[in-house]
Amino acid sequence: MQSFSPDHPAIRLGASQDYEAFYDEEIKEREDAQYPPFVRLVNIIISGVNREAVHQEADRAKSLLDATLQSAAVYGPAECVLARLNGNWRSHVLVKLPNSFRMSEFPRSREFEPASGVNITVDVDPGSLM
């Protein structure tokens, strides 16, 4: 996790209310890290009460994505920041796609065929990765 010191550009530029310089700094960081608006993100969330089953399904989801999405960068699986929520264990796989990618070609939730008791959610252009 990144810590913010008083010298961090977000703090310094926010304090001076230099919005244009803040934008210029932020957009450069996003381009370097390949985050939106330079790519599309898809967060695949795997959840269920059995932690081992969730991890197995997350591994399967990663394999499916690696096999079907040649133009994508697939990261994970990893436990979500909130690894357990409402009694369910949660893992996720993050996919970065070129903006030119046609989302109609992305695997649908049902194509992942999760084991009983495991849910898979495909979150396109997520507002948060929490």
A tleap script that builds the chain and sets N, CA, C and O, in Angstrom:
source leaprc.protein.ff14SB
mol = sequence {
  NMET GLN SER PHE SER PRO ASP HIE PRO ALA
  ILE ARG LEU GLY ALA SER GLN ASP TYR GLU
  ALA PHE TYR ASP GLU GLU ILE LYS GLU ARG
  GLU ASP ALA GLN TYR PRO PRO PHE VAL ARG
  LEU VAL ASN ILE ILE ILE SER GLY VAL ASN
  ARG GLU ALA VAL HIE GLN GLU ALA ASP ARG
  ALA LYS SER LEU LEU ASP ALA THR LEU GLN
  SER ALA ALA VAL TYR GLY PRO ALA GLU CYS
  VAL LEU ALA ARG LEU ASN GLY ASN TRP ARG
  SER HIE VAL LEU VAL LYS LEU PRO ASN SER
  PHE ARG MET SER GLU PHE PRO ARG SER ARG
  GLU PHE GLU PRO ALA SER GLY VAL ASN ILE
  THR VAL ASP VAL ASP PRO GLY SER LEU CMET
}
set mol.1.N position { 0.846 -1.180 0.000 }
set mol.1.CA position { 0.000 0.000 0.000 }
set mol.1.C position { 0.891 1.243 0.000 }
set mol.1.O position { 1.902 1.296 0.701 }
set mol.2.N position { 0.513 2.205 -0.770 }
set mol.2.CA position { 1.286 3.426 -0.899 }
set mol.2.C position { 0.945 4.370 0.245 }
set mol.2.O position { -0.225 4.569 0.572 }
set mol.3.N position { 1.986 4.954 0.856 }
set mol.3.CA position { 1.734 5.949 1.898 }
set mol.3.C position { 1.885 7.338 1.279 }
set mol.3.O position { 2.616 7.528 0.306 }
set mol.4.N position { 1.202 8.266 1.845 }
set mol.4.CA position { 1.221 9.621 1.319 }
set mol.4.C position { 1.917 10.540 2.314 }
set mol.4.O position { 1.430 10.761 3.423 }
set mol.5.N position { 3.048 11.064 1.904 }
set mol.5.CA position { 3.756 12.048 2.709 }
set mol.5.C position { 3.315 13.433 2.241 }
set mol.5.O position { 2.687 13.566 1.191 }
set mol.6.N position { 3.636 14.445 3.007 }
set mol.6.CA position { 3.267 15.810 2.579 }
set mol.6.C position { 3.879 16.209 1.239 }
set mol.6.O position { 3.392 17.125 0.577 }
set mol.7.N position { 4.949 15.517 0.844 }
set mol.7.CA position { 5.594 15.830 -0.428 }
set mol.7.C position { 5.028 15.044 -1.604 }
set mol.7.O position { 5.418 15.270 -2.750 }
set mol.8.N position { 4.109 14.120 -1.324 }
set mol.8.CA position { 3.518 13.336 -2.412 }
set mol.8.C position { 2.744 14.283 -3.335 }
set mol.8.O position { 2.066 15.197 -2.865 }
set mol.9.N position { 2.851 14.058 -4.660 }
set mol.9.CA position { 2.175 14.963 -5.601 }
set mol.9.C position { 0.676 15.121 -5.339 }
set mol.9.O position { 0.148 16.221 -5.500 }
set mol.10.N position { -0.011 14.076 -4.948 }
set mol.10.CA position { -1.454 14.191 -4.695 }
set mol.10.C position { -1.733 15.165 -3.559 }
set mol.10.O position { -2.687 15.940 -3.628 }
set mol.11.N position { -0.915 15.134 -2.519 }
set mol.11.CA position { -1.095 16.037 -1.370 }
set mol.11.C position { -0.673 17.454 -1.739 }
set mol.11.O position { -1.398 18.418 -1.495 }
set mol.12.N position { 0.516 17.561 -2.332 }
set mol.12.CA position { 1.058 18.871 -2.680 }
set mol.12.C position { 0.166 19.604 -3.675 }
set mol.12.O position { -0.140 20.782 -3.489 }
set mol.13.N position { -0.253 18.909 -4.731 }
set mol.13.CA position { -1.064 19.545 -5.769 }
set mol.13.C position { -2.499 19.775 -5.291 }
set mol.13.O position { -3.143 20.743 -5.694 }
set mol.14.N position { -2.994 18.888 -4.436 }
set mol.14.CA position { -4.322 19.094 -3.870 }
set mol.14.C position { -4.347 20.314 -2.964 }
set mol.14.O position { -5.291 21.104 -2.993 }
set mol.15.N position { -3.313 20.460 -2.168 }
set mol.15.CA position { -3.240 21.605 -1.252 }
set mol.15.C position { -3.165 22.918 -2.014 }
set mol.15.O position { -3.730 23.926 -1.589 }
set mol.16.N position { -2.463 22.900 -3.146 }
set mol.16.CA position { -2.347 24.135 -3.939 }
set mol.16.C position { -3.504 24.303 -4.913 }
set mol.16.O position { -3.606 25.323 -5.594 }
set mol.17.N position { -4.386 23.288 -4.980 }
set mol.17.CA position { -5.542 23.278 -5.876 }
set mol.17.C position { -5.142 23.482 -7.339 }
set mol.17.O position { -5.823 24.151 -8.116 }
set mol.18.N position { -4.000 22.870 -7.673 }
set mol.18.CA position { -3.519 22.915 -9.053 }
set mol.18.C position { -4.063 21.681 -9.780 }
set mol.18.O position { -3.364 20.681 -9.939 }
set mol.19.N position { -5.323 21.773 -10.218 }
set mol.19.CA position { -6.020 20.634 -10.798 }
set mol.19.C position { -5.395 20.154 -12.106 }
set mol.19.O position { -5.346 18.951 -12.365 }
set mol.20.N position { -4.925 21.070 -12.915 }
set mol.20.CA position { -4.322 20.670 -14.191 }
set mol.20.C position { -3.039 19.882 -13.967 }
set mol.20.O position { -2.818 18.867 -14.627 }
set mol.21.N position { -2.187 20.336 -13.043 }
set mol.21.CA position { -0.950 19.612 -12.748 }
set mol.21.C position { -1.269 18.261 -12.120 }
set mol.21.O position { -0.597 17.270 -12.407 }
set mol.22.N position { -2.296 18.212 -11.258 }
set mol.22.CA position { -2.708 16.935 -10.657 }
set mol.22.C position { -3.157 15.964 -11.740 }
set mol.22.O position { -2.765 14.797 -11.731 }
set mol.23.N position { -3.975 16.440 -12.669 }
set mol.23.CA position { -4.434 15.605 -13.770 }
set mol.23.C position { -3.246 15.096 -14.587 }
set mol.23.O position { -3.164 13.907 -14.895 }
set mol.24.N position { -2.332 15.993 -14.934 }
set mol.24.CA position { -1.169 15.607 -15.738 }
set mol.24.C position { -0.361 14.509 -15.037 }
set mol.24.O position { 0.081 13.558 -15.681 }
set mol.25.N position { -0.172 14.638 -13.742 }
set mol.25.CA position { 0.575 13.645 -12.954 }
set mol.25.C position { -0.184 12.316 -12.899 }
set mol.25.O position { 0.399 11.252 -13.106 }
set mol.26.N position { -1.471 12.387 -12.624 }
set mol.26.CA position { -2.294 11.178 -12.480 }
set mol.26.C position { -2.421 10.429 -13.807 }
set mol.26.O position { -2.326 9.202 -13.830 }
set mol.27.N position { -2.631 11.139 -14.894 }
set mol.27.CA position { -2.824 10.473 -16.180 }
set mol.27.C position { -1.526 9.801 -16.637 }
set mol.27.O position { -1.563 8.752 -17.280 }
set mol.28.N position { -0.383 10.400 -16.308 }
set mol.28.CA position { 0.906 9.779 -16.637 }
set mol.28.C position { 1.083 8.484 -15.845 }
set mol.28.O position { 1.512 7.476 -16.405 }
set mol.29.N position { 0.758 8.498 -14.551 }
set mol.29.CA position { 0.857 7.288 -13.723 }
set mol.29.C position { -0.069 6.198 -14.252 }
set mol.29.O position { 0.314 5.029 -14.303 }
set mol.30.N position { -1.275 6.570 -14.643 }
set mol.30.CA position { -2.231 5.589 -15.164 }
set mol.30.C position { -1.742 4.979 -16.482 }
set mol.30.O position { -1.908 3.782 -16.713 }
set mol.31.N position { -1.150 5.790 -17.328 }
set mol.31.CA position { -0.630 5.258 -18.583 }
set mol.31.C position { 0.543 4.309 -18.317 }
set mol.31.O position { 0.606 3.227 -18.902 }
set mol.32.N position { 1.464 4.702 -17.446 }
set mol.32.CA position { 2.620 3.867 -17.124 }
set mol.32.C position { 2.191 2.526 -16.523 }
set mol.32.O position { 2.796 1.496 -16.823 }
set mol.33.N position { 1.159 2.527 -15.682 }
set mol.33.CA position { 0.691 1.307 -15.016 }
set mol.33.C position { -0.342 0.549 -15.840 }
set mol.33.O position { -0.794 -0.526 -15.443 }
set mol.34.N position { -0.714 1.113 -16.989 }
set mol.34.CA position { -1.753 0.522 -17.833 }
set mol.34.C position { -3.058 0.339 -17.052 }
set mol.34.O position { -3.554 -0.774 -16.880 }
set mol.35.N position { -3.585 1.453 -16.594 }
set mol.35.CA position { -4.895 1.513 -15.958 }
set mol.35.C position { -5.795 2.417 -16.788 }
set mol.35.O position { -5.308 3.187 -17.616 }
set mol.36.N position { -7.125 2.329 -16.569 }
set mol.36.CA position { -8.044 3.182 -17.333 }
set mol.36.C position { -7.625 4.645 -17.230 }
set mol.36.O position { -7.171 5.088 -16.175 }
set mol.37.N position { -7.771 5.380 -18.297 }
set mol.37.CA position { -8.535 5.106 -19.519 }
set mol.37.C position { -7.720 4.449 -20.634 }
set mol.37.O position { -8.170 4.407 -21.779 }
set mol.38.N position { -6.529 3.937 -20.318 }
set mol.38.CA position { -5.659 3.360 -21.346 }
set mol.38.C position { -5.943 1.888 -21.609 }
set mol.38.O position { -5.517 1.353 -22.633 }
set mol.39.N position { -6.640 1.238 -20.721 }
set mol.39.CA position { -7.085 -0.147 -20.884 }
set mol.39.C position { -8.475 -0.276 -20.268 }
set mol.39.O position { -8.967 0.639 -19.608 }
set mol.40.N position { -9.090 -1.426 -20.498 }
set mol.40.CA position { -10.343 -1.757 -19.815 }
set mol.40.C position { -10.017 -2.783 -18.750 }
set mol.40.O position { -9.191 -3.671 -18.963 }
set mol.41.N position { -10.665 -2.659 -17.602 }
set mol.41.CA position { -10.474 -3.611 -16.517 }
set mol.41.C position { -11.708 -4.491 -16.381 }
set mol.41.O position { -12.839 -4.042 -16.568 }
set mol.42.N position { -11.463 -5.753 -16.051 }
set mol.42.CA position { -12.525 -6.674 -15.689 }
set mol.42.C position { -12.054 -7.385 -14.426 }
set mol.42.O position { -10.967 -7.960 -14.401 }
set mol.43.N position { -12.867 -7.344 -13.390 }
set mol.43.CA position { -12.548 -8.004 -12.129 }
set mol.43.C position { -13.463 -9.217 -11.994 }
set mol.43.O position { -14.685 -9.080 -11.943 }
set mol.44.N position { -12.864 -10.399 -11.936 }
set mol.44.CA position { -13.617 -11.636 -11.761 }
set mol.44.C position { -13.561 -11.962 -10.271 }
set mol.44.O position { -12.486 -12.215 -9.727 }
set mol.45.N position { -14.719 -11.956 -9.614 }
set mol.45.CA position { -14.788 -12.206 -8.175 }
set mol.45.C position { -15.371 -13.588 -7.942 }
set mol.45.O position { -16.459 -13.909 -8.421 }
set mol.46.N position { -14.633 -14.400 -7.200 }
set mol.46.CA position { -15.046 -15.755 -6.882 }
set mol.46.C position { -15.320 -15.793 -5.387 }
set mol.46.O position { -14.468 -15.400 -4.590 }
set mol.47.N position { -16.513 -16.268 -4.994 }
set mol.47.CA position { -16.860 -16.252 -3.573 }
set mol.47.C position { -17.609 -17.522 -3.186 }
set mol.47.O position { -18.246 -18.170 -4.016 }
set mol.48.N position { -17.513 -17.859 -1.899 }
set mol.48.CA position { -18.225 -19.013 -1.366 }
set mol.48.C position { -17.810 -19.273 0.072 }
set mol.48.O position { -16.840 -18.696 0.563 }
set mol.49.N position { -18.540 -20.130 0.733 }
set mol.49.CA position { -18.271 -20.395 2.159 }
set mol.49.C position { -17.052 -21.286 2.364 }
set mol.49.O position { -16.442 -21.245 3.432 }
set mol.50.N position { -16.681 -22.090 1.367 }
set mol.50.CA position { -15.543 -22.994 1.484 }
set mol.50.C position { -14.318 -22.342 0.849 }
set mol.50.O position { -14.255 -22.169 -0.368 }
set mol.51.N position { -13.350 -21.983 1.683 }
set mol.51.CA position { -12.176 -21.253 1.211 }
set mol.51.C position { -11.403 -22.042 0.148 }
set mol.51.O position { -10.988 -21.473 -0.861 }
set mol.52.N position { -11.211 -23.323 0.364 }
set mol.52.CA position { -10.462 -24.146 -0.589 }
set mol.52.C position { -11.182 -24.215 -1.937 }
set mol.52.O position { -10.540 -24.125 -2.984 }
set mol.53.N position { -12.493 -24.372 -1.921 }
set mol.53.CA position { -13.262 -24.417 -3.171 }
set mol.53.C position { -13.152 -23.089 -3.919 }
set mol.53.O position { -13.051 -23.073 -5.146 }
set mol.54.N position { -13.171 -21.987 -3.188 }
set mol.54.CA position { -13.023 -20.667 -3.809 }
set mol.54.C position { -11.656 -20.562 -4.476 }
set mol.54.O position { -11.556 -20.083 -5.606 }
set mol.55.N position { -10.601 -21.006 -3.790 }
set mol.55.CA position { -9.255 -20.937 -4.367 }
set mol.55.C position { -9.134 -21.821 -5.608 }
set mol.55.O position { -8.501 -21.429 -6.589 }
set mol.56.N position { -9.735 -23.007 -5.570 }
set mol.56.CA position { -9.694 -23.896 -6.733 }
set mol.56.C position { -10.413 -23.272 -7.931 }
set mol.56.O position { -9.920 -23.331 -9.057 }
set mol.57.N position { -11.570 -22.680 -7.683 }
set mol.57.CA position { -12.324 -22.045 -8.773 }
set mol.57.C position { -11.598 -20.811 -9.301 }
set mol.57.O position { -11.669 -20.509 -10.492 }
set mol.58.N position { -10.907 -20.106 -8.429 }
set mol.58.CA position { -10.125 -18.949 -8.875 }
set mol.58.C position { -8.992 -19.409 -9.799 }
set mol.58.O position { -8.712 -18.765 -10.810 }
set mol.59.N position { -8.352 -20.508 -9.453 }
set mol.59.CA position { -7.302 -21.058 -10.317 }
set mol.59.C position { -7.880 -21.480 -11.670 }
set mol.59.O position { -7.262 -21.253 -12.710 }
set mol.60.N position { -9.053 -22.086 -11.655 }
set mol.60.CA position { -9.710 -22.496 -12.904 }
set mol.60.C position { -10.076 -21.284 -13.751 }
set mol.60.O position { -9.902 -21.294 -14.970 }
set mol.61.N position { -10.584 -20.237 -13.100 }
set mol.61.CA position { -10.949 -19.017 -13.834 }
set mol.61.C position { -9.716 -18.411 -14.498 }
set mol.61.O position { -9.772 -17.991 -15.653 }
set mol.62.N position { -8.619 -18.368 -13.777 }
set mol.62.CA position { -7.363 -17.836 -14.337 }
set mol.62.C position { -6.947 -18.651 -15.565 }
set mol.62.O position { -6.562 -18.083 -16.587 }
set mol.63.N position { -7.025 -19.975 -15.463 }
set mol.63.CA position { -6.653 -20.837 -16.586 }
set mol.63.C position { -7.541 -20.588 -17.804 }
set mol.63.O position { -7.049 -20.507 -18.929 }
set mol.64.N position { -8.848 -20.469 -17.576 }
set mol.64.CA position { -9.780 -20.193 -18.671 }
set mol.64.C position { -9.449 -18.860 -19.337 }
set mol.64.O position { -9.425 -18.767 -20.564 }
set mol.65.N position { -9.199 -17.844 -18.543 }
set mol.65.CA position { -8.900 -16.521 -19.088 }
set mol.65.C position { -7.583 -16.524 -19.858 }
set mol.65.O position { -7.490 -15.938 -20.937 }
set mol.66.N position { -6.563 -17.184 -19.304 }
set mol.66.CA position { -5.277 -17.275 -20.012 }
set mol.66.C position { -5.437 -17.969 -21.360 }
set mol.66.O position { -4.804 -17.581 -22.342 }
set mol.67.N position { -6.292 -19.002 -21.407 }
set mol.67.CA position { -6.470 -19.775 -22.635 }
set mol.67.C position { -7.310 -19.061 -23.681 }
set mol.67.O position { -7.136 -19.299 -24.876 }
set mol.68.N position { -8.214 -18.192 -23.256 }
set mol.68.CA position { -9.155 -17.588 -24.210 }
set mol.68.C position { -8.866 -16.134 -24.557 }
set mol.68.O position { -9.379 -15.636 -25.559 }
set mol.69.N position { -8.069 -15.448 -23.771 }
set mol.69.CA position { -7.827 -14.019 -23.996 }
set mol.69.C position { -6.360 -13.768 -24.316 }
set mol.69.O position { -5.564 -13.459 -23.429 }
set mol.70.N position { -6.015 -13.905 -25.579 }
set mol.70.CA position { -4.613 -13.765 -25.983 }
set mol.70.C position { -4.105 -12.327 -25.859 }
set mol.70.O position { -2.917 -12.113 -25.617 }
set mol.71.N position { -4.981 -11.351 -26.019 }
set mol.71.CA position { -4.550 -9.949 -26.009 }
set mol.71.C position { -4.642 -9.324 -24.617 }
set mol.71.O position { -4.456 -8.116 -24.473 }
set mol.72.N position { -4.926 -10.127 -23.595 }
set mol.72.CA position { -5.137 -9.595 -22.249 }
set mol.72.C position { -3.960 -9.883 -21.330 }
set mol.72.O position { -3.185 -10.814 -21.553 }
set mol.73.N position { -3.846 -9.068 -20.302 }
set mol.73.CA position { -2.941 -9.355 -19.186 }
set mol.73.C position { -3.838 -9.834 -18.046 }
set mol.73.O position { -4.756 -9.126 -17.632 }
set mol.74.N position { -3.569 -11.030 -17.544 }
set mol.74.CA position { -4.399 -11.639 -16.500 }
set mol.74.C position { -3.566 -11.740 -15.233 }
set mol.74.O position { -2.491 -12.340 -15.240 }
set mol.75.N position { -4.058 -11.152 -14.137 }
set mol.75.CA position { -3.337 -11.110 -12.864 }
set mol.75.C position { -4.105 -11.876 -11.796 }
set mol.75.O position { -5.331 -11.796 -11.715 }
set mol.76.N position { -3.380 -12.604 -10.994 }
set mol.76.CA position { -3.996 -13.338 -9.901 }
set mol.76.C position { -3.971 -14.817 -10.202 }
set mol.76.O position { -3.237 -15.274 -11.079 }
set mol.77.N position { -4.776 -15.560 -9.474 }
set mol.77.CA position { -5.756 -15.097 -8.493 }
set mol.77.C position { -5.098 -14.644 -7.195 }
set mol.77.O position { -3.967 -15.012 -6.878 }
set mol.78.N position { -5.845 -13.841 -6.466 }
set mol.78.CA position { -5.428 -13.357 -5.158 }
set mol.78.C position { -6.678 -13.171 -4.310 }
set mol.78.O position { -7.769 -12.933 -4.828 }
set mol.79.N position { -6.500 -13.283 -3.003 }
set mol.79.CA position { -7.641 -12.997 -2.134 }
set mol.79.C position { -7.980 -11.522 -2.260 }
set mol.79.O position { -7.095 -10.678 -2.405 }
set mol.80.N position { -9.250 -11.226 -2.204 }
set mol.80.CA position { -9.704 -9.835 -2.250 }
set mol.80.C position { -9.185 -9.099 -1.017 }
set mol.80.O position { -8.827 -9.722 -0.018 }
set mol.81.N position { -9.148 -7.778 -1.097 }
set mol.81.CA position { -8.753 -6.972 0.057 }
set mol.81.C position { -9.651 -7.325 1.244 }
set mol.81.O position { -9.167 -7.494 2.364 }
set mol.82.N position { -10.945 -7.435 1.001 }
set mol.82.CA position { -11.879 -7.936 2.012 }
set mol.82.C position { -12.045 -9.427 1.733 }
set mol.82.O position { -12.994 -9.843 1.069 }
set mol.83.N position { -11.101 -10.232 2.253 }
set mol.83.CA position { -11.042 -11.651 1.914 }
set mol.83.C position { -12.264 -12.427 2.381 }
set mol.83.O position { -12.634 -13.429 1.770 }
set mol.84.N position { -12.881 -11.982 3.437 }
set mol.84.CA position { -14.097 -12.647 3.911 }
set mol.84.C position { -15.156 -11.580 4.155 }
set mol.84.O position { -14.933 -10.624 4.898 }
set mol.85.N position { -16.304 -11.757 3.523 }
set mol.85.CA position { -17.373 -10.774 3.609 }
set mol.85.C position { -18.696 -11.513 3.724 }
set mol.85.O position { -19.013 -12.361 2.890 }
set mol.86.N position { -19.463 -11.194 4.747 }
set mol.86.CA position { -20.763 -11.830 4.983 }
set mol.86.C position { -20.665 -13.358 5.005 }
set mol.86.O position { -21.538 -14.052 4.483 }
set mol.87.N position { -19.601 -13.868 5.611 }
set mol.87.CA position { -19.435 -15.310 5.746 }
set mol.87.C position { -18.888 -16.008 4.518 }
set mol.87.O position { -18.726 -17.228 4.530 }
set mol.88.N position { -18.597 -15.269 3.456 }
set mol.88.CA position { -18.064 -15.849 2.220 }
set mol.88.C position { -16.602 -15.459 2.033 }
set mol.88.O position { -16.215 -14.310 2.245 }
set mol.89.N position { -15.795 -16.453 1.627 }
set mol.89.CA position { -14.414 -16.189 1.235 }
set mol.89.C position { -14.423 -15.629 -0.175 }
set mol.89.O position { -15.248 -16.012 -1.004 }
set mol.90.N position { -13.483 -14.705 -0.442 }
set mol.90.CA position { -13.482 -14.026 -1.732 }
set mol.90.C position { -12.074 -13.970 -2.315 }
set mol.90.O position { -11.124 -13.579 -1.637 }
set mol.91.N position { -11.954 -14.361 -3.567 }
set mol.91.CA position { -10.723 -14.200 -4.345 }
set mol.91.C position { -11.095 -13.490 -5.638 }
set mol.91.O position { -12.268 -13.397 -5.999 }
set mol.92.N position { -10.085 -12.997 -6.321 }
set mol.92.CA position { -10.391 -12.365 -7.597 }
set mol.92.C position { -9.251 -12.531 -8.578 }
set mol.92.O position { -8.109 -12.799 -8.205 }
set mol.93.N position { -9.594 -12.365 -9.845 }
set mol.93.CA position { -8.647 -12.353 -10.955 }
set mol.93.C position { -8.903 -11.048 -11.700 }
set mol.93.O position { -10.039 -10.753 -12.069 }
set mol.94.N position { -7.855 -10.273 -11.918 }
set mol.94.CA position { -7.979 -8.986 -12.599 }
set mol.94.C position { -7.473 -9.118 -14.030 }
set mol.94.O position { -6.406 -9.679 -14.279 }
set mol.95.N position { -8.254 -8.593 -14.958 }
set mol.95.CA position { -7.910 -8.671 -16.381 }
set mol.95.C position { -7.797 -7.257 -16.939 }
set mol.95.O position { -8.685 -6.426 -16.750 }
set mol.96.N position { -6.688 -7.000 -17.631 }
set mol.96.CA position { -6.503 -5.734 -18.345 }
set mol.96.C position { -6.600 -6.029 -19.830 }
set mol.96.O position { -5.870 -6.864 -20.364 }
set mol.97.N position { -7.516 -5.328 -20.489 }
set mol.97.CA position { -7.779 -5.538 -21.915 }
set mol.97.C position { -7.489 -4.263 -22.699 }
set mol.97.O position { -7.677 -3.164 -22.179 }
set mol.98.N position { -7.032 -4.397 -23.945 }
set mol.98.CA position { -6.892 -3.198 -24.767 }
set mol.98.C position { -8.264 -2.557 -24.984 }
set mol.98.O position { -9.281 -3.248 -25.030 }
set mol.99.N position { -8.278 -1.259 -25.116 }
set mol.99.CA position { -9.551 -0.552 -25.331 }
set mol.99.C position { -10.272 -1.034 -26.578 }
set mol.99.O position { -11.494 -0.914 -26.671 }
set mol.100.N position { -9.541 -1.571 -27.527 }
set mol.100.CA position { -10.152 -2.042 -28.768 }
set mol.100.C position { -10.826 -3.409 -28.615 }
set mol.100.O position { -11.500 -3.866 -29.538 }
set mol.101.N position { -10.656 -4.060 -27.474 }
set mol.101.CA position { -11.225 -5.394 -27.266 }
set mol.101.C position { -12.746 -5.330 -27.295 }
set mol.101.O position { -13.353 -4.456 -26.674 }
set mol.102.N position { -13.359 -6.270 -28.027 }
set mol.102.CA position { -14.826 -6.342 -28.087 }
set mol.102.C position { -15.321 -7.175 -26.911 }
set mol.102.O position { -15.038 -8.371 -26.832 }
set mol.103.N position { -16.055 -6.549 -26.001 }
set mol.103.CA position { -16.491 -7.223 -24.778 }
set mol.103.C position { -17.432 -8.388 -25.063 }
set mol.103.O position { -17.614 -9.253 -24.207 }
set mol.104.N position { -18.025 -8.426 -26.239 }
set mol.104.CA position { -18.880 -9.558 -26.589 }
set mol.104.C position { -18.069 -10.854 -26.680 }
set mol.104.O position { -18.645 -11.943 -26.658 }
set mol.105.N position { -16.743 -10.749 -26.781 }
set mol.105.CA position { -15.874 -11.917 -26.857 }
set mol.105.C position { -15.379 -12.369 -25.480 }
set mol.105.O position { -14.698 -13.389 -25.371 }
set mol.106.N position { -15.714 -11.622 -24.438 }
set mol.106.CA position { -15.259 -11.973 -23.088 }
set mol.106.C position { -16.125 -13.101 -22.529 }
set mol.106.O position { -17.345 -13.073 -22.694 }
set mol.107.N position { -15.514 -14.099 -21.865 }
set mol.107.CA position { -16.322 -15.187 -21.295 }
set mol.107.C position { -17.372 -14.664 -20.309 }
set mol.107.O position { -17.093 -13.773 -19.505 }
set mol.108.N position { -18.553 -15.216 -20.380 }
set mol.108.CA position { -19.643 -14.851 -19.466 }
set mol.108.C position { -19.537 -15.666 -18.189 }
set mol.108.O position { -18.847 -16.685 -18.157 }
set mol.109.N position { -20.212 -15.227 -17.139 }
set mol.109.CA position { -20.168 -15.908 -15.840 }
set mol.109.C position { -20.463 -17.389 -15.977 }
set mol.109.O position { -19.788 -18.210 -15.356 }
set mol.110.N position { -21.459 -17.749 -16.778 }
set mol.110.CA position { -21.856 -19.157 -16.905 }
set mol.110.C position { -20.780 -20.014 -17.565 }
set mol.110.O position { -20.757 -21.230 -17.375 }
set mol.111.N position { -19.888 -19.392 -18.340 }
set mol.111.CA position { -18.826 -20.142 -18.993 }
set mol.111.C position { -17.761 -20.617 -18.014 }
set mol.111.O position { -16.989 -21.524 -18.322 }
set mol.112.N position { -17.719 -20.009 -16.843 }
set mol.112.CA position { -16.744 -20.420 -15.838 }
set mol.112.C position { -17.176 -21.718 -15.136 }
set mol.112.O position { -16.340 -22.412 -14.557 }
set mol.113.N position { -18.470 -22.048 -15.184 }
set mol.113.CA position { -19.026 -23.268 -14.609 }
set mol.113.C position { -18.470 -23.558 -13.217 }
set mol.113.O position { -17.780 -24.559 -13.024 }
set mol.114.N position { -18.761 -22.698 -12.251 }
set mol.114.CA position { -18.204 -22.906 -10.910 }
set mol.114.C position { -18.807 -24.122 -10.205 }
set mol.114.O position { -19.917 -24.555 -10.515 }
set mol.115.N position { -18.052 -24.653 -9.258 }
set mol.115.CA position { -18.519 -25.773 -8.442 }
set mol.115.C position { -19.697 -25.321 -7.591 }
set mol.115.O position { -19.893 -24.127 -7.364 }
set mol.116.N position { -20.461 -26.268 -7.136 }
set mol.116.CA position { -21.601 -25.990 -6.267 }
set mol.116.C position { -21.140 -25.216 -5.031 }
set mol.116.O position { -20.133 -25.558 -4.411 }
set mol.117.N position { -21.880 -24.186 -4.689 }
set mol.117.CA position { -21.548 -23.383 -3.518 }
set mol.117.C position { -20.562 -22.261 -3.784 }
set mol.117.O position { -20.193 -21.525 -2.870 }
set mol.118.N position { -20.136 -22.127 -5.030 }
set mol.118.CA position { -19.203 -21.060 -5.402 }
set mol.118.C position { -19.880 -20.166 -6.430 }
set mol.118.O position { -20.494 -20.647 -7.383 }
set mol.119.N position { -19.759 -18.865 -6.225 }
set mol.119.CA position { -20.335 -17.878 -7.151 }
set mol.119.C position { -19.218 -17.133 -7.861 }
set mol.119.O position { -18.165 -16.857 -7.287 }
set mol.120.N position { -19.470 -16.819 -9.113 }
set mol.120.CA position { -18.514 -16.029 -9.889 }
set mol.120.C position { -19.243 -14.812 -10.446 }
set mol.120.O position { -20.307 -14.923 -11.055 }
set mol.121.N position { -18.644 -13.657 -10.222 }
set mol.121.CA position { -19.192 -12.395 -10.713 }
set mol.121.C position { -18.177 -11.766 -11.658 }
set mol.121.O position { -16.999 -11.643 -11.322 }
set mol.122.N position { -18.635 -11.372 -12.832 }
set mol.122.CA position { -17.794 -10.679 -13.801 }
set mol.122.C position { -18.138 -9.198 -13.724 }
set mol.122.O position { -19.233 -8.792 -14.111 }
set mol.123.N position { -17.211 -8.396 -13.230 }
set mol.123.CA position { -17.431 -6.968 -13.037 }
set mol.123.C position { -16.602 -6.199 -14.075 }
set mol.123.O position { -15.389 -6.046 -13.929 }
set mol.124.N position { -17.276 -5.721 -15.119 }
set mol.124.CA position { -16.631 -4.984 -16.203 }
set mol.124.C position { -16.529 -3.521 -15.816 }
set mol.124.O position { -17.497 -2.924 -15.345 }
set mol.125.N position { -15.347 -2.947 -16.019 }
set mol.125.CA position { -15.077 -1.550 -15.661 }
set mol.125.C position { -15.472 -1.285 -14.198 }
set mol.125.O position { -16.298 -0.411 -13.935 }
set mol.126.N position { -14.889 -2.032 -13.248 }
set mol.126.CA position { -15.270 -1.889 -11.845 }
set mol.126.C position { -14.999 -0.499 -11.310 }
set mol.126.O position { -13.998 0.128 -11.657 }
set mol.127.N position { -15.891 -0.026 -10.468 }
set mol.127.CA position { -15.714 1.262 -9.809 }
set mol.127.C position { -14.753 1.168 -8.641 }
set mol.127.O position { -14.198 2.172 -8.194 }
set mol.128.N position { -14.562 -0.049 -8.150 }
set mol.128.CA position { -13.674 -0.288 -7.008 }
set mol.128.C position { -13.146 -1.702 -7.095 }
set mol.128.O position { -13.803 -2.582 -7.651 }
set mol.129.N position { -11.971 -1.925 -6.555 }
set mol.129.CA position { -11.414 -3.276 -6.488 }
set mol.129.C position { -11.444 -3.802 -5.059 }
set mol.129.O position { -10.707 -4.728 -4.718 }
set mol.130.N position { -12.273 -3.228 -4.247 }
set mol.130.CA position { -12.405 -3.694 -2.864 }
set mol.130.C position { -13.282 -4.914 -2.830 }
set mol.130.O position { -13.525 -5.470 -1.759 }
savepdb mol mol.pdb
quit
